[in-house]
C-alpha cells in the first residue's frame, strides 16, 4: 500500500518524470554526402580493380600515344591507367 501511494505521489509531482534524452539534430547535408559518393569500379592496366570518383580522361603519353585514365581514385591516386 505504501508503495502504491509513493508511486502515485511521485507521478503527481511536476518534474519528477523521467524525460527521454533529447535527440541531437542530424546534419542532413553531411549525411547525403556520405551516402552519394558517386564512384565506379574500373579495371586498371595492372589487372587490379580500382574505385574512382572522377571522370575517365584520355591523356597523351610521353611516347606520343593516347592512354585512358580514371581520375580521383581511392588511396589518393590522382590518375590510374585503365586496361582497354
Residue pairs with C-beta under 8 A, 6 or more apart in sequence:
10 16
11 17
37 53
38 53
39 51
39 52
39 53
40 51
40 52
41 49
41 50
41 51
42 49
42 50
42 51
42 52
42 56
42 70
42 80
42 82
43 49
43 50
43 82
43 83
44 50
44 70
44 80
44 81
44 82
44 83
45 80
45 81
45 82
45 83
47 83
50 70
50 73
50 74
50 77
50 80
51 73
51 74
52 70
52 71
52 72
52 73
52 74
52 80
53 71
53 72
53 73
54 70
54 71
54 72
54 73
55 71
56 68
56 69
56 70
56 71
56 82
57 68
57 69
57 71
57 79
58 66
58 67
58 68
58 69
59 66
59 67
59 69
59 79
60 66
60 67
61 67
67 81
68 81
68 82
68 84
69 79
69 80
69 81
69 82
70 79
70 80
70 82
71 78
71 79
72 78
73 79
73 80
